[in-house]
Amino acid sequence: MTIASKLSKKYGERYYNKTYPNPTVERTGIPGLDIILGGGIPNGRIIQIVGQSSSCKTTLSLHIAKNYIDNGHEVGFVDCESTLTDDRLNEIQISKDKFHLFLPSDGADALNFAFDILEAGAKLVIIDSVPMLISQKVVNNEVGQLAIAPQARLLSQEQHHIIQACYTSNGTIIFINQMRQSIGSYGNPNIATGGKALQYMCSSIIETRRSDVAKDGSGVNIIAKTTKNKLTSANQSTEFFVDFPLAVIDKFSSMKDALEKKKLIIRGGSFFNFREDLKLKFGQEKSIQGGKGVVDFLRNNPECYNFLYDLVLEDCMERSLIPEELDLE
């Protein structure tokens, strides 16, 4: 009996010899973000979205949740900060039939709900946010009483359970985190709360920051960068526009940027032309004037948009799914 057959007999489905299971992915609904992630959000993994205040972390996570729900999945949202409103869900047009909101009493309560809803069959759980993940003992402390790194302690203790919950259910947990200033340290003073355990257990970390505000005040550009990614190469960035006053991400402008990056649409001055084979397919012989014209074309032609979505992610999926043993911290 060979070594492989002996190990296979003893360990069963947990042992792999010549093949290793690559995770499937779910699209975020934002083309540029899917490209830098390597195809989308991986199933069975842990993701972190981190950034400064007002960098649209929760907005981004809600758009991801909407896309999951639109694809028929159940989603849980653990609102540790008690800030999510019914109006906000209506603005993003999230169907509430498959959206499960939970208000935890402490960090352990939040994690237990995440474990339970994943076990029940949900595909995604969003925890907003890490700084609020503290134990009941710290919650009961008097004002001014010192508690050192309560979030890091809790996440470090529960690290195994978090990983196992995602692995066994093939569901994903997204942690929303905040950037803080480290006083008196050398180098980059910006640090994320939650300690090192959270950083290590994440397959992908997406850092968001505000860029330019539109001159007419109609919205703001947000830059998203993958500072860690086990699916494909890290340190890639994309930019998307958030419309005011509803704070809704414009997926069509993200697609326009993705098409330019992939050279599926060519800019010539203020005009844009699709690649020759796409011109024939869409019957779009004329040039499109301005970036707004391209965005309007994509918005008014959903079949073309869906076809292009598949097209921009084709080579992305081929080069993604790097084996985890090649990932070097």
NORURLIN-V525454 format. One record per pair of residues at least 4 apart in sequence whose ideal C-beta (glycine too) atoms are under 8 Angstrom apart, sorted by the first residue. I is the first residue (numbers start at 1). J is the second residue. D is the distance in whole Angstrom. If there is no record, write none. Layout:
# NORURLIN-V525454
I J D
I J D
This chain:
# NORURLIN-V525454
1 5 5
1 6 5
2 6 7
3 7 6
4 8 6
4 17 5
5 9 6
6 10 7
7 11 6
7 15 5
7 17 8
8 12 7
8 15 5
8 17 7
10 15 8
11 15 4
16 20 5
16 21 7
20 323 6
22 321 4
23 42 4
23 43 5
23 44 6
23 45 6
23 203 8
23 231 8
23 321 7
24 42 7
24 43 5
24 170 8
25 37 8
25 38 7
25 39 4
25 40 4
25 41 6
25 42 5
25 43 7
25 231 7
25 317 8
25 320 8
26 40 5
26 41 5
26 43 6
26 67 7
26 68 6
26 71 7
26 73 7
26 123 7
26 124 8
26 172 8
27 34 5
27 39 8
27 40 4
27 41 8
27 67 6
27 71 8
27 309 8
27 313 8
28 33 5
28 34 6
28 37 7
28 40 6
28 41 6
28 63 7
28 64 5
28 67 6
29 63 6
29 64 7
29 66 7
29 67 3
29 70 8
29 251 6
30 34 7
30 60 8
30 63 7
30 64 8
30 238 8
30 240 6
30 249 6
30 251 6
30 254 5
31 35 7
31 251 7
31 254 5
31 255 5
31 258 4
31 309 6
31 312 6
31 313 8
32 36 7
32 224 8
32 238 3
32 239 7
32 240 6
32 254 4
32 255 8
32 257 6
32 258 5
33 37 6
33 60 8
33 206 8
33 224 6
33 238 6
33 240 7
33 254 7
34 39 6
34 40 5
34 313 6
34 316 7
35 236 8
35 238 7
35 258 6
35 261 8
35 312 7
35 313 7
35 316 5
36 224 7
36 225 8
36 226 5
36 229 8
36 232 8
36 236 4
36 237 7
36 238 5
37 41 7
37 204 6
37 206 8
37 226 7
37 229 7
37 231 6
37 232 7
38 229 7
38 231 3
38 232 3
38 316 6
38 317 8
38 319 8
38 320 3
38 321 7
39 231 7
39 232 8
39 313 6
39 316 5
39 317 5
39 320 5
39 321 8
40 313 8
41 45 8
41 47 6
41 64 7
41 124 8
41 172 6
41 174 8
41 204 8
42 47 8
42 172 7
42 203 6
42 204 7
42 230 8
42 231 6
43 123 7
43 170 5
43 171 7
43 172 6
44 166 5
44 167 5
44 169 7
44 170 5
44 171 7
44 172 7
45 166 6
45 172 6
45 202 8
45 203 4
45 204 7
45 230 8
46 162 7
46 163 7
46 166 6
46 172 7
46 173 5
46 175 7
46 201 5
46 202 5
46 203 6
47 172 6
47 173 7
47 174 5
47 175 7
47 202 6
47 203 7
47 204 5
47 205 8
47 206 7
48 174 7
48 175 5
48 176 8
48 177 6
48 192 8
48 198 7
48 199 8
48 202 5
48 204 7
48 205 5
48 206 7
49 57 5
49 60 6
49 61 6
49 174 6
49 175 7
49 176 5
49 177 7
49 206 5
49 208 7
50 57 7
50 176 8
50 177 4
50 178 7
50 179 6
50 192 5
50 205 6
50 206 7
50 207 5
50 208 7
51 55 4
51 56 8
51 57 5
51 178 8
51 179 6
51 207 6
51 208 4
51 209 6
52 178 8
52 179 5
52 190 8
52 209 6
52 210 8
53 178 7
54 210 7
55 208 4
55 209 5
55 210 5
55 222 7
56 60 6
56 208 6
56 210 8
56 220 8
56 222 5
56 242 6
56 247 7
56 249 8
57 61 7
57 129 8
57 176 5
57 177 8
57 178 8
57 208 6
58 62 6
58 83 8
58 84 8
58 128 6
58 176 6
59 63 7
59 92 8
59 242 6
59 247 5
59 248 8
59 249 7
60 64 7
60 206 8
60 208 6
60 222 8
60 224 7
60 249 7
61 65 6
61 126 5
61 128 7
61 174 6
61 176 6
62 66 6
62 88 7
62 89 8
62 92 5
62 94 7
62 126 8
63 67 7
63 92 6
63 248 8
63 249 5
64 68 7
64 124 7
64 126 8
64 174 7
65 69 6
65 75 5
65 77 7
65 94 6
65 99 7
65 124 6
65 126 6
66 70 6
66 92 6
66 93 7
66 94 5
67 71 6
68 73 4
68 75 5
68 123 6
68 124 5
69 73 6
69 74 8
69 75 6
69 94 6
69 95 5
69 98 5
69 99 6
70 95 8
72 98 8
73 98 7
73 122 7
73 123 4
73 124 7
74 98 5
74 100 7
74 117 8
74 120 8
74 121 6
74 122 4
74 123 6
75 98 6
75 99 6
75 100 7
75 122 6
75 123 7
75 124 5
75 125 7
75 126 7
76 100 5
76 102 7
76 113 7
76 114 7
76 117 4
76 118 8
76 122 5
76 124 7
76 125 4
76 126 7
77 84 7
77 99 7
77 100 7
77 101 5
77 102 7
77 125 8
77 126 5
77 128 7
78 102 5
78 104 6
78 110 5
78 113 6
78 114 6
78 125 7
78 126 7
78 127 5
78 128 7
79 83 7
79 84 5
79 101 6
79 102 7
79 103 6
79 128 6
80 104 6
80 107 8
80 110 6
80 127 7
80 128 6
80 129 6
80 132 4
80 133 7
81 128 6
81 129 6
81 132 6
82 103 6
83 128 8
84 88 6
84 89 7
84 101 7
84 128 8
85 89 7
86 90 6
87 91 6
88 92 7
89 94 5
89 96 6
89 99 7
90 94 8
91 246 4
91 247 7
91 248 6
92 246 8
92 248 6
94 99 6
95 99 7
100 117 6
100 122 7
102 110 8
102 113 5
102 117 8
104 109 4
104 110 4
104 113 6
105 109 5
105 136 7
105 139 7
106 110 7
106 134 6
106 135 6
106 136 4
106 139 5
107 111 6
107 132 7
107 133 4
107 134 5
107 135 6
107 150 8
107 151 7
107 154 5
108 112 6
108 135 6
108 136 7
108 154 7
108 158 8
109 113 7
110 114 7
110 127 6
110 132 8
110 133 6
111 115 6
111 127 8
111 133 7
111 154 8
111 158 6
111 161 7
111 162 7
112 116 6
113 117 6
114 118 6
114 125 4
114 127 6
114 162 8
114 165 7
114 173 6
115 119 6
115 161 7
115 165 5
116 120 6
117 122 4
117 125 6
118 122 6
118 125 6
118 165 5
118 166 7
118 169 4
118 171 4
118 173 8
119 165 7
119 168 8
119 169 6
121 169 8
122 169 8
122 171 6
123 170 8
123 171 5
123 172 7
124 171 6
124 172 5
124 173 8
124 174 7
125 171 7
125 172 7
125 173 5
125 174 7
126 173 8
126 174 5
126 176 7
127 133 7
127 173 7
127 174 7
127 175 5
127 176 7
128 176 4
129 175 8
129 176 4
129 177 6
129 178 6
130 151 6
130 155 8
130 175 5
130 176 7
130 177 4
130 178 7
130 192 8
130 193 5
130 194 4
130 198 7
131 151 6
131 177 8
131 178 6
131 193 5
131 194 8
133 151 5
133 154 6
133 155 7
133 194 7
134 138 4
134 139 6
134 147 7
134 150 4
134 151 6
134 154 7
135 139 7
135 150 6
135 153 8
135 154 6
136 140 6
137 141 7
138 147 5
138 150 5
141 145 4
141 147 6
149 153 6
149 195 6
150 154 6
151 155 6
151 193 6
151 194 5
151 195 7
152 156 6
152 193 8
152 194 6
152 195 3
152 196 7
152 197 7
152 198 8
153 157 6
153 195 8
154 158 6
155 159 6
155 162 8
155 194 6
155 195 6
155 197 5
155 198 5
156 195 6
156 197 4
158 162 6
159 163 6
159 197 5
159 201 6
160 164 6
161 165 6
162 166 7
162 173 7
162 201 6
163 167 6
163 201 6
164 168 6
165 169 6
165 171 8
165 173 8
166 170 8
166 171 6
166 172 6
166 173 6
175 194 7
175 198 6
175 202 8
177 192 5
177 193 6
177 194 6
177 198 7
178 192 7
178 193 6
179 190 5
179 191 7
179 192 6
180 190 7
180 191 6
180 192 7
180 193 6
181 189 5
181 190 7
181 191 8
182 189 5
182 190 7
182 191 5
183 189 8
185 189 6
185 191 8
192 198 8
192 199 7
194 198 4
194 199 8
195 199 8
196 200 6
197 201 6
198 202 7
199 205 7
199 228 7
200 329 7
202 228 6
203 228 8
203 229 7
203 230 4
203 231 7
204 226 6
204 228 6
204 229 5
204 230 7
204 231 7
205 226 7
205 227 5
205 228 4
205 229 8
206 224 5
206 225 7
206 226 6
206 227 8
207 224 7
207 225 5
207 226 8
207 227 5
208 222 6
208 223 7
208 224 5
208 225 8
209 222 7
209 223 5
209 225 8
210 220 6
210 221 8
210 222 6
210 223 8
211 220 7
211 221 4
211 222 6
211 223 5
211 239 6
212 220 7
212 221 5
213 217 7
213 219 8
213 220 5
213 221 8
214 218 5
214 219 5
214 220 7
214 221 8
214 241 8
217 244 7
218 243 7
218 244 6
219 241 5
219 242 5
219 243 5
219 244 5
219 250 8
220 241 8
220 242 5
220 244 7
221 239 5
221 240 7
221 241 6
221 242 8
222 239 7
222 240 6
222 241 8
222 242 6
222 249 8
223 237 6
223 238 8
223 239 5
224 237 7
224 238 6
224 239 8
224 240 7
225 235 7
225 236 7
225 237 4
226 234 5
226 235 7
226 236 5
226 237 8
227 234 6
227 235 7
228 234 5
229 233 7
229 234 4
229 236 8
230 322 7
230 324 6
230 327 5
231 320 5
231 321 6
231 322 7
232 236 8
232 316 7
232 319 6
232 320 4
232 321 8
232 322 6
238 254 7
238 257 7
238 258 8
239 254 8
239 257 7
240 249 5
240 250 7
240 251 8
240 253 7
240 254 5
241 249 7
241 250 4
241 253 5
241 254 8
242 247 6
242 248 7
242 249 6
242 250 7
243 247 7
243 248 5
243 249 8
243 250 6
249 254 7
250 254 7
250 295 7
251 255 6
252 256 7
252 295 5
252 298 5
252 299 5
252 305 7
253 257 7
253 291 8
253 295 5
254 258 6
255 259 6
255 298 6
255 305 7
255 308 6
255 309 7
255 312 7
256 260 7
256 265 7
256 291 6
256 294 5
256 295 5
256 298 7
257 261 6
258 262 6
258 312 5
259 264 5
259 265 4
259 294 8
259 308 6
259 312 7
260 264 8
260 265 6
260 267 7
262 311 8
262 312 5
263 275 7
264 274 7
264 275 5
264 278 6
264 308 7
264 311 7
264 312 7
265 272 5
265 273 7
265 274 5
265 275 7
265 278 8
265 294 7
266 272 7
266 273 5
266 274 8
266 275 7
267 271 7
267 272 6
268 272 8
268 273 7
268 287 7
270 289 6
270 290 6
271 287 4
271 288 7
271 289 6
271 290 8
272 287 7
272 288 5
272 289 8
272 290 8
272 291 7
272 293 7
272 294 5
273 279 7
273 287 5
273 288 7
274 278 4
274 279 5
274 282 6
274 284 6
275 279 7
276 280 7
277 281 6
278 282 6
278 284 7
278 308 8
279 283 8
279 284 5
279 285 6
281 307 8
282 301 7
282 304 5
284 288 7
284 297 8
288 293 4
288 294 5
288 297 6
289 293 5
290 294 7
291 295 6
292 296 6
293 297 6
294 298 7
295 299 6
296 300 6
297 301 6
297 304 7
298 304 7
298 305 5
298 308 7
299 305 8
301 305 6
302 306 6
303 307 6
304 308 6
305 309 6
306 310 7
307 311 6
308 312 6
309 313 7
310 314 7
312 316 7
313 317 6
314 318 7
315 319 6
316 320 6
317 321 8
322 326 6
322 327 7
